[in-house]
């Protein structure tokens, strides 16, 4: 079975592919008759908390590898839509299998008590990250 390392993919590349897959699921639930391709570049940049230029650079690389495809919107030529190719879907599936196997090995190695502590800590960190995203960037200090 192929894995991210054997395919030469980085964690960051996998994170982009996985996020595109998740966004595609959201778009499919909310799609209209006129737009049936996939999430927009701006959706991906927002979800990854990066600038559009950074997301576009990564997409160019993933597109060259045949993992994603981009298409201009029929409604607005300035808008790019993205979707995983079949090869990209396989890469996500294989990456998730690798993650699950690695997580199982880690949890088996650390024991139940430490696994519970890890899960609690991860849950708290995720909650803080969600709260910080909702709050937006911190306000600039006032000059006075």
N, C-alpha and C positions, 0 to 999 in steps of 0.2 A: 504494500500500500504506500502511495506517495504521501509525503508530509511536507509541511511548509519549508523545512530546512532543505530537504532533498530537491524541492522545486526552486530553491533559491529565493523564496519569499521572506520578507521581514515581517515582524509582528505588525508594524505600521501598515504594510500592504494588506495583510490579512484583516486588520481593523477596518480599513476602507472598504474592502470587499464585503465584509460582514455587515457593515453599516448600510451599504448600498442595498444589500439583500433585505435588510429590515425595512428600509425606506420604501423599497419596491412593494412590500406587503402592504404598507400603509397607503401607498398611491393606488394600488389595485382596489382597495376598499372604497376609495373616494374618487376614482377616475370618472371622467366625463366622456361623452361620445367623441369629442373632438381631440382629446389628448389621451392616448393610450400607450405611452412609451415608458415612462418611469419618472423617478424623482428628478428635481432640478439640481443643477450644480450648487445653487445657493442653499438648497435643503441639505445637501451633503456637507457643505462647509459649516453650516450652523450645527448640524448633528456632531461633527467632529471637532467643533470649536476651533476652527482654523480659518484663515483668510481664503477667499475664493481663489486667489492666485495659487496658493499652496495646494488646494484641492485639485485645481486644474492641472498642476504639474504632476501630481500623483496619478490622476486619471489618464494623462498622456502616456505615462509609463505602463499602466495597467491595460490601456487600449492597445499599445504596441505588443503586449504579451498575449493579446486575444482574450483577456478576462472580462473586459467591459466594452460596451459600445456607447457612443454618444450620438445624439441626433438633435438638430435644431427644432424647436417648437414650430408647429404649423400656425400657431396663433401669434407668436412673437419671436421673430428670428434672432433676437438677442438672447433668448433663453435656450439653454442646453438641457436636454433630458438624458438620463443615464440609466443603463440597465446591465445586469450581469449577462454574459454570454453563457452558453451551456458549460463551457470550460471553467468560467468563473464560478458557476454554481457548484461544480465538482470541487473546485479549490476551497470554497467555503465549507462544504460538507466534510472534506478530508481534514481541514483545519479544525473543525469542531470535534471530530473524532480524536484528533491528536490532543486537543485541549482536555477532553473528557478523560482520556487515558492518563494523561499527565496529572490531572487533578485527583483521580482515583489513587494513583501511586503515591502522591504526596499525602493524601489523607490517611492511607494505610500506614505510611511510614511514621506519621506524627501521633497517631492514636486518637481515641475518641475525645478525650478531655481537651487536648490542644486543638483538635478540629473544631470543637464547639467554640472555643475562644477565637479562633480564626474566623469562623462564620459570623460571630457577634461583631467582631472588629470590622469585617468587610461590610456588614449591614450598616453599621454606624457611619463608616466612611462614605458609602453610597448615599445615605440620607443627607449627610452634610454637603456632598457634591450637588445633589438635586436642589437643596435649599440655596446654595450659592448660585447655581444657574438661574433659579427663579428670581433671586434678588438682583441679578445683573452685576455689572462691574462696579467696584467701589467708587464712591463720589470723590472727586479731586478735593484735596484740602483747600479750604478757603484762604485767600490771601488777605490778611487784615491786620 
